[in-house]
Every structure is written in C-alpha cells, then in structure tokens.
Amino acid sequence: MPTIQTNGVKTYYEREGDGPPVVFIHGAIMDHRMWATQIDTFVDEFTTVAYDVRGHGRTGGSDVPTYTVDLYVEDLNALLTALELEQPVLCGLSLGGCIAQAYAAKYPKNVAGLVLADTFTQAPLGLTGWLLFTNLRIFAALDRIIRYKSLNRFQMRVGNLIKPGVAGQEGTIQELIDTGSTITHAEFVKIVGSLVAFPRASNVALSEIDVPTLILYGENEPSLMRDHAVLMSKLIPNTTAVTEIPDAGHASNIDNPVIFTETIREFLGGRVYSI
C-alpha cells in the first residue's frame, strides 16, 4: 500500500503513467477508486495521481477535532511536495472540487490547470442549497443510528424518485461506498462538517486563479450545482468552458464517463498541455 506522510497523516495514493501530471480528488464518502475510468484512459499520456482525502479510504482518520477545506488543502500541498509533482492539473469532484479551487486560489503558481466537477463555491446557497445542506446535517446525525452506507442507498433511491437521474448510476456509486473502507461516525461527522462549512467561509479568492479552468456539472443535478458553475465561471478569470454532462447526476464522471473523460481530454490537450 503506497502511503506517504503528509501534514500529520499517512495519505494513501496511487501513481501511474508518465507525462504531465494530473491529480484527481474524490468526493465525500468516496475514495480514489471513483476515478478508475479516467485513470485508465489518461495513464498512457499523463502521470496520474489519485489519493484518499483525510478521513476517507485507506488514508483514514486523525485526531484533529474539526476538518476544514483549508486543512485538506494543506494535506494536498504536502502530498504534491512529497511526490515532487510540479504544476499538476487538479481535477476535483464535489468535495474534491472545493479542495481543488481552494488550493488553486491559495497556491496559484503551483497548478497548471483546474477541473471543477459537480461542485460549489463560497456563495449564497439559495433554497435548494439550504435544503441540500440541511439534509447533510440530518444525514450526519442519523449516522449514529443507521450507518451512512445504508442511509446513502435510501437517499439515492428517494432522490431519483423526486428528481429522476439526480443519483445517476446509483448501483455503481453504492458499490464503491459499500466496498470501501468504513468511515467511523466521528470521522463522518467531521467530513460532513467540512462540507457544510465551506460555502459560508470567505477565504477562497477565485479571482486569484489564473490558470485554464474547466467547469463541469451533471444535467440532472440539483440547480445549486448549475448556478454555482455559472458563478465560478464569472469569478475565475481564465475559465475556458462551463459544460453540462448529459445523462449525469452528481457523480458525472461515473454517470457518463465517456463524455466526461473526453471533455477533460480535450481540455488537457488543447488548453493546458497542447498535446
């Protein structure tokens, strides 16, 4: 198991391929395995790195009492330094997108490009966002009684009934969660806390991100993701495109991997590395 000491935790990562570096950052309660299709596609042209964020997967938890996106950013910075990865493209989804944008805003000279998928930023949430984040808080509280793996299965089914397609390929997503390392209740609460706190923070200056940026969102996602995608495109000066991934929900890289992956390939080859 390849691990490396980063900012007080042993971070699990997988590094493959050779070429310009692309670092993949997964969403909450997922792990590095959610990027398998993209890595299989890019490994012949790029150095790919996928890692498990603190609290997740084979990295596991820590004694830090509260998790924040700022903490995850410093974990990522330590990982890139330890692996001697210079100016990678960061590709983050959901929580991973929060980490990627916050990293690029704090360390703008350290990245070559940015892909923000199915994510949100530090801005008003609106009614839809408020409902989503209230649901997350309830989710964290209920986890003490009914673990998150079972709750997630139920919520995806209900979500698809309310808004068809929002959970996307729910069977594949649930299998990744079911077969992944189990997150303790204490860690789960800290992870959810880092998510719900992020929009209310005020320390991510998107205007400081001066690298080519691609923003993606699933066609069937809640309106929050679409609205924030448009907002981020206005605030990040070098946004090259905002692209809707058809037939996809909140994990668009899994729901429609062909279009998702090809869109990123075109971005990498045409806007970042000129391959």
HELIX and SHEET records of a PDB file:
HELIX    1   1 HIS A   32  TRP A   35  5                                   4    
HELIX    2   2 ALA A   36  PHE A   42  1                                   7    
HELIX    3   3 VAL A   69  ALA A   82  1                                  14    
HELIX    4   4 LEU A   95  LYS A  106  1                                  12    
HELIX    5   5 PRO A  108  ASN A  110  5                                   3    
HELIX    6   6 GLY A  126  LEU A  142  1                                  17    
HELIX    7   7 TYR A  148  ILE A  162  1                                  15    
HELIX    8   8 GLU A  170  THR A  179  1                                  10    
HELIX    9   9 HIS A  185  ALA A  197  1                                  13    
HELIX   10  10 PHE A  198  ARG A  200  5                                   3    
HELIX   11  11 LEU A  206  GLU A  208  5                                   3    
HELIX   12  12 SER A  223  LEU A  235  1                                  13    
HELIX   13  13 SER A  252  ASP A  255  1                                   4    
HELIX   14  14 PRO A  257  PHE A  267  1                                  11    
HELIX   15  15 LEU A  268  VAL A  272  3                                   5    
SHEET    1   A 8 THR A   3  THR A   6  0                                        
SHEET    2   A 8 VAL A   9  GLU A  16 -1                                        
SHEET    3   A 8 THR A  47  TYR A  51 -1                                        
SHEET    4   A 8 PRO A  21  ILE A  25  1                                        
SHEET    5   A 8 VAL A  89  LEU A  93  1                                        
SHEET    6   A 8 GLY A 113  ALA A 117  1                                        
SHEET    7   A 8 THR A 213  GLY A 218  1                                        
SHEET    8   A 8 THR A 239  ILE A 245  1                                        
END                                                                             
